[in-house]
């Protein structure tokens, strides 16, 4: 059977023209592609850990690093230019956007060595804190935290440089892969590790200190959203938690709002926190009422 959809196409095309946003200046401009951003993330990971590609000797290591550095900067430049062009609405010349792109790529590329050093600390933190891990290489190769953090630390640099679209695209690709959702605007210190990872959410204005470890299902989220007199959400304000140094947060805990978790604290599992917690605190939820019944017994 043949079915023609031609009758639906004109009205569907018209729906784009009825969009309330002014898109006239954006027509014909191409958005960055998700597949290109995913390739960028893969190349970034390979650049941060070239030994995984077989860089046993110095000469081979240099060759591998050069190869991945070229791929990273090329993919980044192409995607940043597209993102800037789309956001610009056709107001700037192509040469001006190219110049801005080069400055952004230069700024990010110059920090890659520092990001790599931070990721090594993240991996060491995971190895030191997880009795199930056998080596740092195992952490790098098989723990979703490392995939998420390698993408986050690059996306955060792009976010700080006000690059549109790409930082959120990077975080969403990792979210799909690992179940870890880190907004690129969050500020995360050194020696950070997420064990297991599934269901972790870290909001845009969250601040995390050094030597912090969190487990699966942890949310560092907003408690509520303030609105202006017209009912619109007020953006750009601090609405997520601050977690100070040397804090451990166990699974399925939600810390909500602009609250502060004091340093050297331990937050137990399945806790809901909406107030500040002093330093050196142990926070636990009430023990649940567990009932055990022999299923062979007949109910009354």
Helices and strands as residue ranges (DSSP letters): H 6-17, G 24-26, H 34-48, G 50-53, H 58-88, H 94-129, H 136-142, H 144-160, H 166-178, E 181-182, E 187-188, E 193-195, E 201-202, E 207-208, E 213-215, E 219-221, E 242-243, E 248-249, E 254-256, E 260-261, E 266-267, E 272-273, E 282-283
